[in-house]
Amino acid sequence: MKQELISMTEKELTRHGIIKNLIAGKINGKDASKQIQVSVRQIRRIKAKVKKKGDKGIIHGNRGRESNRKIDNKTITKTIKLLKEKYHGFRPTLATEKLLELDRIELSNEKVRQIMVENKLWKVRPRKQSKKKYFWRARKDNFGEMQQFDGSYHNWFGKEESCLLLSVDDATGKITHAKFDYNESITAVFKFWLEYFDKNGLPLSIYLDKFSTYKVNHPNATDNKDMITQFQRVSNQAGFKLIFANSPQAKGRVERMNQTLQDRLVKELRLADITTIEKANEFLEKYIPKFNAKFAVVPQKQANLHKEISVTMKQKLPQIFSIQNQRIVMNDYTIRFENQYFQLDREQPTTVYKKDAVIIENHLDGNIQINLKEHYLNYTVLPERPKKEIDIKLLALTKKQQSDWKPPMDHPWRKPFLFRKTKDLKQEIEYVK
């Protein structure tokens, strides 16, 4: 008589020995429940099943049975045909969506992926291992020592995408300032940091990415120190340090904060029924303190390293945070800037010569100033392009208007000149004689 071969797992073999000891009376039900770590009632069920079916009673009853959720062969065959003919080259996720949308075949993403792999319609891709290893950087010790800054484009509210400008303190993890704007332009960034300075003071350093607003990424910029952005110029004049991250992981705290806000803040704005930037910025003023109270950490030291802005610096901030460009004074004392022509007045606070290099300051309030040697020049905006003049009589523009008056021939200033001319004439006549 042939014996039936029963395959058991290691766990089932252990149970088999314990139940055999229980049936033999070597141990009781409580001892068996402690060894198998199931209830005494379950031990009784297993014992009864072994007595009835023999060693098969240890094995789970569903082993070898077909699943109640098994997909029928017709559906699998139809799916394979569609994937080969209709959805050739589709990725598993998109193929799953189209099978449901167009063919009324409801399968999971994983099942479609398995079918595609079995039929060589999809190649299993190994998970990419990053060649670079990133090490955790300890937080700064004090509040205000470093601010991590970033702009995050997302559908924060409404249907259109907007940008959240965010500054996070490295030591505490607090949101020190946040503001919604349409983009990450230099004007938006200037307004952001002016508000930050007014609220917190001047940080020691700002950690940010290499976006074109902040850094010139041309290869020649490494050798030519004059190739700097408007924001780099502001950092030099205002007195804070810029640190540029070589990867998103380097400024991971602000990046992770953006991910958290994209989950939490979006829902909060939706619940508040906010659809405009103005309302969203008002909401941030109340939301940020609550957010910081929940997620901020205690710094290593309690000092605040923000530098207080002096009265003199406050007066210079509008000039520092203006968009500055250099232009040359043309021969007719006009200056061209952004397709506009500025005619310099005859009277100026300082002497202006042709070909002088001046700085055009485009302030955030829209006011345009022309700066020469720390003096603002007087000008008028011309309605059209000026006509070219070949002979320019004025040598320079000065503080006082030049006079057209000339002294008469008998003026005392001219007498020495006339006497010298007469004397020279007499000498010439005598020489001829």
LINUR-V227987 format. One record per residue. SS is DSSP state (alpha for helix, beta for strand, coil for the rest). PHI is phi in radians with two decimals (NA if undefined). OMEGA is omega as a letter, one per 30 degrees, with the letter a starting at -180 (* if undefined). Layout:
BEGIN
SS:PHI:OMEGA, SS:PHI:OMEGA
END
This chain:
BEGIN
coil:NA:l, coil:-1.33:l, coil:-1.60:l, coil:-1.39:l, coil:-1.55:a, coil:-1.96:l, coil:-1.69:a, coil:-2.27:l, coil:-1.41:l, alpha:-1.07:l, alpha:-1.14:a, alpha:-1.22:l, alpha:-1.11:l, alpha:-1.11:l, alpha:-1.11:a, alpha:-1.04:l, alpha:-1.14:a, alpha:-1.18:a, alpha:-1.16:l, alpha:-1.09:l, alpha:-1.13:l, alpha:-1.16:l, alpha:-1.15:l, coil:-1.33:l, coil:1.47:l, coil:-1.28:l, coil:-2.32:l, coil:-1.77:a, alpha:-1.11:l, alpha:-1.16:l, alpha:-1.12:l, alpha:-1.14:l, alpha:-1.15:l, alpha:-1.20:a, alpha:-1.25:a, alpha:-1.50:a, coil:1.13:l, coil:-2.29:a, coil:-1.26:l, alpha:-1.10:l, alpha:-1.08:l, alpha:-1.17:l, alpha:-1.06:l, alpha:-1.10:l, alpha:-1.13:a, alpha:-1.10:l, alpha:-1.07:a, alpha:-1.14:a, alpha:-1.19:l, alpha:-1.20:l, alpha:-1.10:a, alpha:-1.41:a, alpha:-1.83:a, alpha:1.41:a, alpha:-1.13:l, alpha:-1.13:a, alpha:-1.13:l, alpha:-1.26:a, coil:-1.30:l, coil:-1.09:a, coil:-1.18:a, coil:-1.49:a, coil:-1.20:l, coil:1.56:l, coil:-1.47:l, coil:-1.34:a, coil:-1.20:l, coil:-1.19:a, coil:-1.75:a, coil:-1.10:l, coil:-1.39:a, coil:-1.19:a, alpha:-1.12:l, alpha:-1.09:l, alpha:-1.13:l, alpha:-1.10:a, alpha:-1.09:l, alpha:-1.12:l, alpha:-1.12:l, alpha:-1.07:l, alpha:-1.11:l, alpha:-1.14:a, alpha:-1.16:a, alpha:-1.35:a, alpha:-1.71:a, coil:-1.54:a, coil:-2.03:l, coil:-1.17:a, coil:1.53:l, coil:-1.31:l, coil:-1.38:a, alpha:-0.96:a, alpha:-1.15:l, alpha:-1.17:l, alpha:-1.08:l, alpha:-1.08:l, alpha:-1.11:a, alpha:-1.25:l, alpha:-1.07:l, alpha:-1.34:a, alpha:-1.25:a, alpha:-1.80:a, alpha:-2.02:l, coil:1.02:l, coil:-1.88:a, coil:-1.73:l, coil:-2.32:l, coil:-1.36:l, alpha:-1.03:a, alpha:-1.18:a, alpha:-1.14:l, alpha:-1.12:l, alpha:-1.09:l, alpha:-1.10:l, alpha:-1.10:a, alpha:-1.17:l, alpha:-1.18:a, alpha:-1.09:a, coil:-1.74:l, coil:0.99:l, coil:-1.72:l, coil:-2.54:a, coil:-1.70:l, coil:-1.17:a, coil:-1.81:l, coil:-1.16:l, coil:-1.15:a, coil:-1.24:l, coil:-1.75:a, coil:-1.16:l, coil:-1.25:a, coil:-1.49:l, coil:-1.90:a, coil:-1.81:a, coil:-1.81:a, coil:-1.17:l, coil:-1.80:a, coil:-1.13:l, coil:-1.16:l, coil:-1.18:a, coil:-1.38:a, coil:-2.11:l, beta:-1.15:l, coil:1.56:a, coil:-1.31:l, coil:-2.63:l, beta:-1.97:l, beta:-1.58:a, beta:-2.19:l, beta:-2.79:l, beta:-1.99:a, beta:-2.05:l, beta:-1.54:a, beta:-2.89:l, coil:-1.43:a, coil:-1.23:a, coil:-2.70:l, coil:1.15:a, coil:-1.71:a, coil:-1.62:l, coil:-1.35:l, beta:-2.36:a, beta:-2.07:l, beta:-1.76:l, beta:-1.51:a, beta:-2.34:l, beta:-2.14:a, beta:-2.14:l, beta:-1.27:a, coil:-1.21:a, coil:-1.34:a, coil:-1.86:a, coil:1.31:l, coil:-1.37:l, beta:-1.39:a, beta:-1.45:l, beta:-2.88:l, beta:-2.55:a, beta:-2.72:l, beta:-1.50:l, beta:-2.58:a, coil:-1.31:a, coil:-2.76:a, coil:-1.85:a, coil:-1.33:a, alpha:-1.16:l, alpha:-1.14:l, alpha:-1.11:a, alpha:-1.19:l, alpha:-1.05:l, alpha:-1.08:l, alpha:-1.03:a, alpha:-1.33:l, alpha:-1.10:l, alpha:-1.15:l, alpha:-1.10:a, alpha:-1.07:l, alpha:-1.13:a, alpha:-1.56:a, alpha:-2.03:a, coil:1.81:a, beta:-1.73:l, coil:-1.30:l, coil:-1.27:a, beta:-2.64:l, beta:-2.23:l, beta:-1.75:a, beta:-2.59:a, coil:-1.51:a, coil:-1.72:l, coil:-1.11:a, coil:-1.06:l, coil:-1.13:a, coil:-1.84:a, coil:-2.56:l, coil:-1.42:a, coil:-1.69:l, coil:-1.23:a, alpha:-1.01:a, alpha:-1.24:a, alpha:-1.15:l, alpha:-1.19:a, coil:-1.53:a, coil:-1.73:a, coil:-1.26:l, coil:-1.32:l, coil:-1.45:l, coil:-2.23:l, coil:-1.49:l, alpha:-1.07:a, alpha:-1.24:l, alpha:-1.14:l, alpha:-1.09:l, alpha:-1.09:a, alpha:-1.10:l, alpha:-1.17:a, alpha:-1.36:a, alpha:-1.42:l, coil:1.75:l, coil:-2.23:a, beta:-1.65:l, beta:-1.84:l, beta:-2.10:a, beta:-1.73:a, coil:-1.43:l, coil:-1.53:l, coil:-2.72:l, alpha:-1.07:a, alpha:-1.14:a, alpha:-1.12:l, alpha:-1.90:a, alpha:-1.16:a, alpha:-1.20:l, alpha:-1.29:l, alpha:-1.14:l, alpha:-1.18:l, alpha:-1.12:l, alpha:-1.08:l, alpha:-1.11:l, alpha:-1.12:a, alpha:-1.20:l, alpha:-1.13:l, alpha:-1.56:a, alpha:-1.48:a, alpha:-1.14:l, alpha:-1.04:l, alpha:-1.18:l, alpha:-1.12:l, alpha:-1.14:l, alpha:-1.19:l, alpha:-1.13:l, coil:-1.43:l, coil:1.01:a, coil:-1.78:a, coil:-2.29:a, coil:-2.16:a, alpha:-1.14:a, alpha:-1.06:l, alpha:-1.17:l, alpha:-1.13:l, alpha:-1.18:l, alpha:-1.14:l, alpha:-1.15:a, alpha:-1.05:a, alpha:-1.07:l, alpha:-1.58:a, alpha:-1.37:a, alpha:-1.06:l, alpha:-1.02:l, alpha:-1.18:l, alpha:-1.12:a, alpha:-1.14:l, alpha:-1.10:a, alpha:-1.56:a, alpha:-1.97:a, coil:-1.23:l, coil:-2.05:l, coil:-1.48:a, coil:-1.27:l, coil:-1.13:l, coil:-2.21:a, coil:-1.70:a, coil:-1.32:l, beta:-1.88:a, coil:-1.62:l, coil:-1.12:l, beta:-1.53:l, coil:-1.26:a, coil:-1.51:a, coil:-1.28:l, alpha:-1.11:l, alpha:-1.10:l, alpha:-1.15:l, alpha:-1.06:l, alpha:-1.22:a, alpha:-1.50:a, alpha:-1.00:l, alpha:-1.02:l, alpha:-1.26:a, alpha:-1.09:a, coil:-1.58:l, coil:-1.88:l, beta:-1.46:a, beta:-1.90:l, beta:-2.41:l, beta:-1.60:l, beta:-2.37:a, beta:-1.94:l, coil:-1.28:a, coil:-1.43:a, coil:-1.10:l, coil:-1.67:l, coil:1.03:l, beta:-2.00:l, beta:-2.29:l, beta:-1.78:l, beta:-2.66:l, coil:0.90:l, coil:1.08:l, beta:-2.08:l, beta:-2.09:a, beta:-1.95:l, beta:-1.66:l, beta:-1.28:l, coil:-1.28:a, coil:-1.19:l, beta:-1.68:a, coil:-2.32:l, coil:-1.22:l, coil:-2.54:a, coil:-1.22:a, beta:-2.08:l, beta:-1.89:l, coil:-1.12:l, coil:1.23:l, coil:-1.18:l, beta:-1.57:a, beta:-2.06:l, beta:-1.88:l, beta:-1.56:l, beta:-1.81:l, beta:-1.71:a, coil:-1.32:a, coil:-1.15:l, coil:-1.48:l, coil:1.64:a, coil:-1.32:l, beta:-1.96:l, beta:-2.11:l, beta:-1.94:a, beta:-1.88:l, beta:-2.36:l, coil:0.96:l, coil:1.11:l, beta:-2.12:l, beta:-1.57:a, coil:-1.41:l, coil:-1.51:a, beta:-2.69:l, beta:-2.29:a, beta:-1.48:a, beta:-1.42:a, coil:-1.25:a, coil:-2.56:a, coil:-1.13:a, coil:-1.23:l, coil:-1.33:a, coil:-1.29:l, coil:-2.02:a, coil:-1.45:a, coil:-1.84:l, coil:-1.76:a, coil:-1.29:a, coil:-1.31:l, coil:-1.43:a, beta:-2.85:l, beta:-1.70:a, beta:-2.20:a, coil:-1.21:a, coil:-1.95:a, coil:-1.27:a, coil:-1.23:a, coil:-1.60:l, coil:-1.63:a, coil:-1.24:l, coil:-2.14:a, coil:-1.21:l, coil:-1.19:a, coil:-1.18:a, coil:-1.64:l, coil:-1.19:l, alpha:-0.91:a, alpha:-1.11:a, alpha:-1.59:a, alpha:-1.04:l, alpha:-1.01:l, alpha:-1.14:a, alpha:-1.20:a, alpha:-1.12:a, alpha:-1.16:l, alpha:-1.17:l, alpha:-1.15:a, alpha:-1.11:l, alpha:-1.12:a, alpha:-1.19:l, alpha:-1.09:l, alpha:-1.10:l, alpha:-1.13:a, alpha:-1.18:l, alpha:-1.07:a, alpha:-1.14:l, alpha:-1.18:l, coil:-1.08:*
END
